[in-house]
Amino acid sequence: MNAIMERWVQTCRHELLDRTLVWNERHLRHALHRFGLHDNTDRPHQATDQTAPPTRSPTHRSPN
């Protein structure tokens, strides 16, 4: 489990925090939340052979 979290933190740092100017804790929490949604729903992963993620179920609602 530690290796999985280390990889997620590294991905978050490279893809989000290296490219984003964070203003305060509230902004950081919002950016991390949005990145988590993107990472888990929209971004292709190596484990799925870089295929497009499956479509969301009709009951899924994004917390905008």
C-alpha positions as a printed NumPy array, in Angstrom:
array([[  0.   ,   0.   ,   0.   ],
       [  2.876,   2.356,   0.726],
       [  4.201,   2.035,  -2.85 ],
       [  0.765,   2.855,  -4.264],
       [  0.477,   6.023,  -2.175],
       [  4.038,   7.066,  -2.993],
       [  3.24 ,   6.76 ,  -6.709],
       [  0.039,   8.788,  -6.315],
       [  1.883,  11.531,  -4.418],
       [  4.603,  11.618,  -7.09 ],
       [  1.986,  11.837,  -9.86 ],
       [  0.144,  14.568,  -7.98 ],
       [  3.336,  16.563,  -7.523],
       [  4.408,  16.294, -11.172],
       [  1.037,  16.757, -12.842],
       [ -0.609,  19.222, -10.468],
       [  1.607,  20.987,  -7.979],
       [  4.522,  21.676, -10.35 ],
       [  2.081,  23.504, -12.649],
       [ -0.221,  25.228, -10.189],
       [  0.259,  28.251,  -7.985],
       [ -1.553,  27.438,  -4.748],
       [ -2.925,  30.463,  -2.898],
       [ -4.057,  28.954,   0.401],
       [ -5.157,  25.718,   2.078],
       [ -8.695,  25.986,   0.711],
       [ -7.383,  26.314,  -2.838],
       [ -4.995,  23.38 ,  -2.294],
       [ -7.791,  21.155,  -1.006],
       [ -9.993,  22.08 ,  -3.972],
       [ -7.181,  21.433,  -6.47 ],
       [ -6.366,  18.065,  -4.877],
       [-10.033,  17.071,  -4.91 ],
       [-10.397,  17.962,  -8.589],
       [ -7.128,  16.189,  -9.436],
       [ -8.337,  13.074,  -7.626],
       [-11.543,  13.09 ,  -9.659],
       [ -9.579,  13.53 , -12.883],
       [ -7.058,  10.841, -11.949],
       [ -9.721,   8.276, -11.075],
       [-12.263,   8.949, -13.815],
       [-10.829,  10.733, -16.859],
       [ -7.154,   9.819, -17.09 ],
       [ -6.052,   6.575, -18.807],
       [ -3.884,   4.345, -16.621],
       [ -1.055,   1.993, -17.471],
       [ -2.931,  -0.856, -15.77 ],
       [ -5.698,  -0.531, -18.384],
       [ -3.255,  -0.521, -21.347],
       [ -3.806,   3.235, -21.78 ],
       [ -7.39 ,   2.683, -22.908],
       [-10.068,   5.234, -22.249],
       [-11.693,   4.909, -18.833],
       [-15.149,   3.33 , -18.712],
       [-18.068,   5.707, -18.909],
       [-19.57 ,   6.896, -15.666],
       [-22.745,   5.358, -14.399],
       [-25.9  ,   7.512, -14.6  ],
       [-26.051,   7.643, -10.801],
       [-22.586,   9.247, -10.552],
       [-22.739,  12.947,  -9.78 ],
       [-19.795,  15.289,  -9.785],
       [-19.647,  17.545,  -6.677],
       [-19.402,  20.903,  -8.484]])
